């Protein structure tokens, strides 16, 4: 997917203990956002194309190629439940593509660093997709990797495939919805890029006893003073000590901090100060190039430091951005298969349609002789010719199994009436002739929505029973 405008930089690497959770969320997104797999089946001895839910096969592979809202068959995409990887050769940028982007942002969220959602080679502000995912799932999703800005900065700096990013890129991209910001990493990016140590105006550390209670800029400035006070012969030894320190865990650095010399002070500061800022303070003091020293150390350093973390509880702080708005719909008229009677924003015209359908169903008289399966095949063919969404496989199978029952026959007749709408102006033509030659070119957009909406409602068994009684 690297050839597309939107893609992932880095490698998807979902921890095994998080895969079941993410897989559940991906399958829910695919379902609720209308992503399906086209399949062929035989109806009245003719092949028809229908859609089935995107579900994993025996090997944990989920295949899909269709959006019921875009109504366009695309090349087959797949999602692997075993690795949580997505393969979408032809996602596009419309309804289908939006869902693929949602999954990619979810992959970044669970990879938790080293994998970033980008647009045209640059880091992309993913906050809008977080809101979208949260509204679909009803769960809080964050991007913890984006809060560790030094890691992001370093990733793009070390990459040959993607453009470097700047401090301002990171600031402009940042959203509090990503999670609690790692201020140490933010300061590291600022200082390295601006080649300037953040010196506090007040609360400077005057002695080692003040390290624990000091603020982060005071600690970095104190490290600079320790490095600055070294003799020339001590600089190489200190660089070697930094190399040891950066590869040590918290317990080892704590042990080294017991030393009563300059190296002990630096070890104690390493309990609070990030590796990049410690190395930057060193290079500023000894007047060497930061990147030359950093690269020579061949490590990204420890990450286990003591920090004050913002504990604000925003678990339910969702910004309202439902999926229908993301795909530029004014309402949820096309979502009737997900309707529970109250959960959708329906237009007044759709509410009137539902009342009209109910009245029509009650008034339909089924002919004494009707071949339900042939009738069903003709309806499916007409829906396809008119550019309506493919019908659901479960709808077709249910209507084939129970096609001799009056209510199922009435539902097909009702669909036929919607397709025949306007044929009364052309009495010399059959409904199909009028549709093929004239009507389909003059239908307004809502006519197509109404037809698709009825087909959608007919697979919603609970609401279908409430409205139509079967």
C-alpha positions in Angstrom: 0.0 0.0 0.0 3.0 2.3 0.0 2.1 3.5 -3.5 -1.1 5.1 -2.2 -1.4 8.6 -0.9 -2.4 7.3 2.5 -0.4 4.4 3.9 1.5 3.2 6.9 5.2 4.1 7.5 7.0 1.4 9.4 5.9 -2.1 10.3 2.7 -3.3 11.9 3.6 -5.2 15.0 0.7 -6.0 17.2 1.5 -7.6 20.6 0.0 -11.1 20.8 -2.0 -10.2 23.9 -3.7 -7.4 22.0 -4.5 -9.2 18.7 -7.9 -10.6 19.8 -9.1 -7.2 20.9 -7.9 -5.5 17.7 -9.4 -8.2 15.5 -12.8 -7.8 17.2 -12.7 -4.1 16.5 -11.6 -4.5 12.9 -14.4 -7.0 12.2 -16.9 -4.6 13.9 -15.7 -1.7 11.8 -15.9 -3.7 8.6 -19.5 -4.7 9.4 -20.8 -1.4 10.6 -19.2 0.6 7.9 -20.6 -1.6 5.1 -17.6 -3.5 3.9 -18.6 -6.8 2.3 -17.3 -9.7 0.1 -19.0 -10.3 -3.2 -20.0 -13.8 -4.0 -21.8 -15.6 -6.8 -24.8 -17.8 -6.3 -27.5 -19.5 -8.4 -31.0 -18.2 -8.4 -33.6 -19.7 -10.8 -30.6 -21.3 -12.6 -28.9 -18.0 -13.2 -25.7 -16.6 -11.7 -26.2 -13.5 -9.6 -23.8 -11.4 -7.6 -24.6 -10.9 -3.9 -22.6 -9.7 -0.9 -21.7 -11.5 2.3 -20.3 -10.1 5.6 -16.5 -10.0 5.8 -15.7 -13.0 8.0 -12.5 -14.9 8.6 -12.0 -18.2 6.9 -10.4 -21.3 8.6 -7.0 -19.8 8.3 -8.0 -16.5 9.9 -8.0 -14.5 6.6 -10.8 -12.0 6.0 -11.5 -11.1 2.3 -13.6 -8.2 1.1 -14.0 -6.2 -2.1 -17.2 -4.1 -1.8 -18.7 -1.2 0.1 -22.5 -1.2 0.3 -22.3 2.6 0.5 -19.9 3.2 -2.4 -21.6 0.5 -4.5 -18.3 -0.3 -6.4 -16.6 -3.7 -6.6 -12.9 -3.3 -6.0 -9.9 -5.6 -6.1 -10.0 -8.1 -3.3 -8.5 -6.8 0.0 -7.6 -8.9 3.0 -7.1 -8.7 6.7 -5.0 -11.3 8.5 -6.2 -12.1 12.0 -3.0 -13.9 12.8 -0.8 -10.8 12.2 -3.3 -8.0 12.1 -2.0 -6.9 8.8 -4.1 -5.3 6.1 -3.6 -5.7 2.3 -5.6 -3.3 0.2 -4.4 -3.0 -3.4 -7.1 -0.7 -4.5 -8.7 1.1 -1.5 -9.6 4.3 -3.3 -10.4 7.5 -1.4 -14.2 7.2 -1.0 -16.3 5.1 1.3 -14.2 2.0 0.9 -11.0 3.9 1.4 -12.2 5.7 4.5 -12.7 2.3 6.2 -9.2 1.2 5.1 -7.8 4.3 6.7 -9.7 3.6 9.9 -8.1 0.2 10.1 -4.6 1.6 9.4 -5.0 4.1 12.2 -6.1 1.3 14.5 -3.0 -0.6 13.4 -0.8 2.4 14.4 -2.7 2.6 17.8 -2.0 -1.0 18.7 1.6 -1.1 17.3 2.4 1.6 19.8 5.4 3.2 18.0 7.4 2.5 14.9 4.3 2.5 12.7 2.6 5.8 11.6 -0.3 6.7 9.4 1.0 9.1 6.7 -0.2 11.0 3.7 2.1 11.6 0.7 5.1 10.6 2.8 4.4 13.0 5.6 2.9 12.3 9.1 -0.8 12.8 8.9 -3.0 14.3 11.7 -5.1 11.2 12.6 -7.3 12.8 15.2 -10.3 12.9 12.9 -10.0 9.1 12.3 -9.7 8.5 16.0 -13.0 10.3 16.5 -14.5 8.3 13.7 -13.3 4.9 15.1 -14.5 5.8 18.6 -18.0 6.7 17.3 -18.3 3.4 15.4 -16.9 1.3 18.3 -18.1 3.3 21.3 -14.6 2.8 22.7 -11.8 5.2 23.5 -8.8 4.8 21.2 -5.5 6.6 21.5 -2.2 6.8 19.6 0.4 6.4 22.3 3.2 6.3 19.8 2.5 9.8 18.7 2.9 11.2 22.2 6.5 10.1 22.2 7.7 12.7 19.8 11.4 11.9 19.9 10.7 8.3 18.8 8.6 9.7 15.9 11.3 12.2 15.0 14.0 9.6 15.1 12.0 7.2 13.0 11.6 9.6 10.1 15.1 10.9 10.5 16.5 7.4 10.1 14.2 6.4 7.3 15.2 6.6 3.6 11.7 6.1 2.4 9.9 9.0 4.0 10.5 12.7 4.4 12.1 14.1 7.6 9.7 15.8 9.9 10.4 18.9 12.0 9.5 20.0 15.5 6.7 22.2 14.0 5.4 19.2 12.0 5.0 17.3 15.3 3.4 20.2 17.1 0.9 20.8 14.3 0.1 17.1 14.1 -0.3 16.7 17.9 -3.8 16.2 19.4 -4.5 15.7 23.0 -6.7 12.8 21.9 -3.5 10.9 21.1 -2.9 10.4 24.8 -0.7 12.0 27.5 2.2 13.8 26.0 5.7 12.8 26.9 7.2 16.2 27.6 10.7 14.8 27.9 10.6 13.6 24.3 9.0 16.9 23.1 11.8 18.9 24.7 14.4 16.5 23.1 13.1 17.2 19.6 13.0 21.0 20.3 16.5 21.2 21.7 18.1 19.0 19.0 16.4 20.7 16.1 17.1 24.2 17.4 20.5 23.3 18.7 19.7 25.1 21.9 19.4 23.8 25.5 16.3 24.9 27.3 17.7 26.9 30.3 15.3 27.7 33.1 15.2 31.3 34.4 14.6 30.1 37.9 14.9 26.9 40.1 18.3 26.0 38.7 19.9 23.1 40.6 22.7 24.3 42.8 23.6 20.9 44.3 23.0 17.2 43.7 20.4 17.0 46.6 18.0 19.1 44.5 17.8 16.7 41.5 14.7 14.8 42.8 12.6 17.9 43.4 13.7 19.9 40.3 11.9 20.4 37.0 13.0 18.7 33.8 14.7 21.8 32.3 16.7 22.3 35.5 17.9 18.7 35.4 19.1 19.0 31.8 20.8 22.3 32.6 22.5 20.7 35.6 23.8 17.8 33.4 25.2 20.5 31.0 27.0 22.1 33.9 28.5 18.8 35.1 29.7 18.0 31.5 31.0 21.6 31.1 33.1 21.2 34.3 34.9 18.2 33.0 38.6 18.3 32.2 39.7 17.5 28.7 41.0 14.1 29.7 37.7 13.2 31.2 35.5 13.8 28.1 36.2 10.4 26.4 35.6 8.5 29.6 32.3 10.3 30.1 31.2 9.5 26.5 32.0 5.8 27.2 30.0 6.0 30.5 27.1 7.6 28.6 27.2 4.6 26.2 27.0 2.2 29.1 24.3 4.3 30.8 22.0 4.5 27.7 21.9 0.7 27.5 21.2 0.2 31.2 17.8 -0.4 32.7 16.4 1.6 35.6 17.8 -0.7 38.3 21.3 -0.6 36.8 21.2 3.2 36.5 20.0 3.5 40.1 22.9 1.4 41.2 25.4 3.6 39.2 23.9 6.7 40.8 25.3 5.6 44.2 28.7 6.8 42.9 30.0 10.0 44.5 31.5 11.5 41.4 30.4 13.3 38.2 29.4 9.9 36.7 27.2 9.2 39.7 25.5 12.6 39.2 24.8 11.8 35.5 23.5 8.4 36.4 21.1 9.9 38.9 20.0 12.5 36.3 19.4 9.6 33.9 16.6 8.4 36.2 14.6 11.5 35.1 16.2 12.8 31.9 15.7 11.1 28.5 18.7 9.7 26.6 18.5 12.3 23.8 18.5 15.2 26.2 21.4 13.8 28.2 23.5 13.3 25.1 22.5 16.7 23.8 23.6 18.4 27.0 26.9 16.5 26.6 27.5 17.6 23.0 26.6 21.2 23.9 29.1 21.2 26.7 32.0 19.7 24.8 31.0 21.5 21.5 30.5 18.4 19.3 27.9 17.6 16.7 24.9 15.9 18.4 24.1 13.6 15.5 27.7 12.5 15.1 27.9 11.5 18.8 24.3 10.0 18.9 24.9 7.8 15.8 28.2 6.6 17.2 26.5 5.3 20.3 24.3 3.0 18.1 21.4 2.9 20.5 18.1 4.7 21.2 18.7 4.4 24.9 16.5 3.6 27.9 12.9 4.6 28.2 12.1 3.9 31.9 12.4 7.3 33.5 10.5 8.9 36.4 7.9 11.4 35.0 4.9 13.1 36.3 2.0 11.9 34.0 -1.2 13.8 33.4 -3.8 11.6 35.0 -6.8 13.4 33.5 -9.6 10.9 33.0 -11.1 11.5 29.6 -12.3 8.0 29.0 -15.7 9.2 27.7 -14.5 12.4 26.1 -15.7 11.5 22.5 -16.0 14.2 19.8 -19.1 13.4 17.8 -18.1 12.3 14.3 -20.4 9.5 13.1 -19.5 7.4 10.0 -22.3 8.8 7.8 -20.8 12.3 8.1 -17.3 10.9 7.2 -18.8 9.5 3.9 -20.6 12.8 3.3 -24.1 11.8 3.9 -26.7 14.1 5.5 -28.5 11.3 7.3 -28.4 7.5 7.9 -31.2 6.6 5.4 -28.9 3.9 3.8 -28.2 2.2 7.2 -31.5 0.6 7.9 -30.0 -2.9 8.3 -28.4 -1.5 11.5 -31.6 0.2 12.7 -33.0 -0.6 16.2 -35.9 1.8 15.8 -34.2 4.8 17.5 -30.4 4.7 16.8 -30.3 6.2 13.3 -30.7 9.8 12.1 -33.3 9.3 9.4 -34.5 12.1 7.1 -38.2 13.1 7.1 -38.5 11.7 3.5 -37.2 8.3 4.7 -39.7 8.3 7.6 -42.5 8.9 5.1 -41.1 6.2 2.9 -41.3 3.7 5.8 -44.9 4.6 6.4 -45.6 4.3 2.6 -44.0 0.9 2.5 -46.1 -0.3 5.4 -49.3 0.9 3.7 -48.3 -0.7 0.4 -47.4 -4.0 2.0 -50.8 -4.1 3.7 -52.6 -3.5 0.4 -50.7 -5.9 -1.8 -52.6 -8.8 -3.2 -50.4 -11.7 -4.2 -51.2 -13.3 -7.6 -52.5 -16.9 -7.3 -49.6 -18.1 -9.5 -46.1 -16.7 -8.9 -42.7 -18.2 -9.3 -41.0 -16.6 -6.3 -37.5 -17.7 -7.3 -37.7 -16.4 -10.9 -39.3 -13.2 -9.5 -36.4 -12.9 -7.1 -33.8 -13.3 -9.8 -35.4 -10.6 -11.9 -35.5 -8.2 -9.0 -31.8 -8.9 -8.3 -30.9 -8.3 -11.9 -32.9 -5.1 -12.1 -31.3 -3.8 -8.9 -27.9 -4.4 -10.4 -28.8 -2.7 -13.7 -30.0 0.3 -11.9 -26.8 0.8 -10.0 -28.3 -0.1 -6.6 -26.2 -1.9 -4.0 -25.8 -5.7 -4.3 -28.3 -7.5 -2.1 -27.2 -9.5 0.9 -26.6 -13.2 0.5 -28.7 -13.9 3.6 -31.6 -12.0 2.1 -31.5 -14.1 -1.1 -31.2 -17.4 0.7 -34.1 -16.6 3.1 -36.3 -15.5 0.3 -35.5 -18.6 -1.7 -36.3 -20.8 1.2 -39.5 -19.1 2.1 -40.5 -17.6 -1.2 -43.9 -19.4 -1.2 -45.0 -17.4 1.9 -47.2 -14.4 1.1 -45.2 -11.9 3.1 -42.0 -12.7 1.2 -43.8 -12.4 -2.1 -45.3 -9.1 -1.0 -41.9 -7.7 -0.2 -40.6 -8.6 -3.7 -43.7 -7.0 -5.2 -43.0 -3.9 -3.1 -39.4 -3.8 -4.4 -40.7 -4.2 -8.0 -43.1 -1.2 -7.5 -40.2 1.0 -6.5 -38.3 -0.1 -9.5 -41.4 0.4 -11.7 -42.0 3.9 -10.3 -42.8 6.2 -13.3 -43.8 3.4 -15.7 -47.4 4.6 -15.6 -46.3 7.4 -17.9 -45.3 4.8 -20.5 -48.3 2.4 -20.7 -47.0 1.0 -24.0 -43.9 -0.4 -22.3 -43.3 -3.0 -19.7 -41.9 -1.9 -16.4 -38.4 -3.3 -17.4 -38.5 -1.6 -20.8 -39.5 1.8 -19.3 -36.8 1.4 -16.7 -34.0 0.4 -19.1 -34.8 2.9 -21.8 -36.0 5.9 -19.9 -36.7 5.9 -16.2 -33.2 5.0 -14.8 -31.7 8.0 -16.5 -34.2 10.4 -14.9 -34.4 9.0 -11.3 -33.2 11.5 -8.7 -30.6 10.4 -6.1 -33.2 9.8 -3.4 -35.0 7.2 -5.6 -31.9 5.1 -5.5 -31.5 5.6 -1.8 -35.1 4.5 -1.2 -34.6 1.3 -3.2 -31.4 0.5 -1.4 -32.9 1.4 1.9 -35.8 -1.0 1.5 -33.4 -3.8 0.5 -31.4 -3.0 3.6 -34.4 -3.0 5.9 -35.5 -6.4 4.6 -32.4 -8.1 6.0 -33.0 -6.5 9.4 -35.2 -9.2 10.8 -36.1 -7.5 14.0 -37.3 -4.2 12.5 -38.7 -5.9 9.5 -41.0 -7.9 11.8 -42.0 -4.8 13.7 -42.8 -2.9 10.5 -44.0 -5.6 8.1 -45.0 -8.4 10.5 -42.7 -11.1 9.2 
